[in-house]
Amino acid sequence: MDFRNRHIVHLDLDTFFISCQRLIDSSLIGKPVIVGGAAERGVVASCSYEARYYGVHSAMPMRMALRLCPDAVVVKGDMDLYARKSEDVTNMIAESAPLYEKSSIDEFYLDLTGMDRYFGCFKWTSELKQRIEKETGLPMSFGLSPTKTVSKIATGEAKPHGQLQIPFEQVRPFLDPLPVQKIPMIGTSTYKTLSRVGIRTIRTLAGIPEEVLVRLLGKNGSTLYRKANGIDPAPVIQYHERKSISSERTFMRDTMNIVQMKSLLVQMVENLCYQLRSEQKVASVIAVKIRYSNFDTHVQQAKVAYTSCDHVLIKKALELFDKVYERRMMIRLVGVKLSGLVMGNYQINVFDDITIINLYQAMDRVKNRFGKHAVQRASSLANM
């Protein structure tokens, strides 16, 4: 694939949660700020650059963060606020960009290929950035290059509040001196593996034969080899926002087995929450539906703080079931629907307990490897 004529932009809202909090409380400007939970068991969801200066970073236990930066102002996160601001930015991008992809609550990819015939892509993106910052008050950085990977790395190098263009002929000179951790898919475990064999810069990684990397890292070795050499054919995928997900079950025989129905609800919510986390989304509305044997259908719904956490939504689903099941008749169908979906990471909604965050991460890793039914609550097994 010829990358020479591609123009891919990566837009990233700088310290998004912090910036949102500063919009509603200007006294936070210029101070080290941490968005997260209680000091004893909380975790850092986001932190300002002033806090990062002291070594604080996302996903760090709050207790450790406050030891590093005792003067930090700790703010409890507001997912509703973040979702509204993200939607404002999304709408502005949708009005202007010919093709865009929303990859998370605060990150976007734009494909401007072909626009260089009529506009300078860098100038066009710079003007979009300025308009977003002026109208929303949220600082933004961007990178422009022939590929998604290089553009994302360029954005990281441009931060904070910067912009950087990497033309095709400058891709390798730009990547080569950077540490391998700059490649988005390289986490702590992969970095340790590479570091043990002396691979610490992208230049070194790019020079290793692809088959050697495959033996070292499995199939990810091929992907890393290509990305280190500036090769990334991944397209910008047009963004279509799905507003809800649901699950329902029609029983072969009408039933009044409440234990079975509640167990089924737990399982449904578990699976839907796993799907949300896999897609990096959170929900703000949950509804429970039942259909009686005479085909009368009833629904109860409730609004919740944005979340994709099983324990929060399971509790609400069971409460709604108790409200909707009033007639004590035989039931033929039961279902759950999660709606009001927005892009977001479930971790930012669990501000108070790092143990719960670690539990969900561990469960999702097992499900990713062995399937969504590999780990389930005991309470969901009665209907199996």
Secondary structure, DSSP 8 states (H G I E B T S, - for coil): ---TT--EEEEEETTHHHHHHHHH-GGGTTS-EEEE--TTT-BEEEE-HHHHTTT--TT-BHHHHHHH-TT-EEE---HHHHHHHHHHHHHHHHHH-SSEEEEETTEEEEE-TTGGGTS-HHHHHHHHHHHHHHHH---EEEEEESSHHHHHHHHHHH-SS-EEE--GGGHHHHHTTSBGGGSTT--HHHHHHHHHTT--BHHHHHHS-HHHHHHHHTTHHHHHHHHHTT-------------EEEEEEEEEEEE--HHHHHHHHHHHHHHHHHHHHHTTEEEEEEEEEEEETT--EEEEEEEEEEE--HHHHHHHHHHHHHHH--S---EEEEEEEEES-EE--GGGG--S-HHHHHHHHHHHHHHHHH-TTSS--GGG-TT-
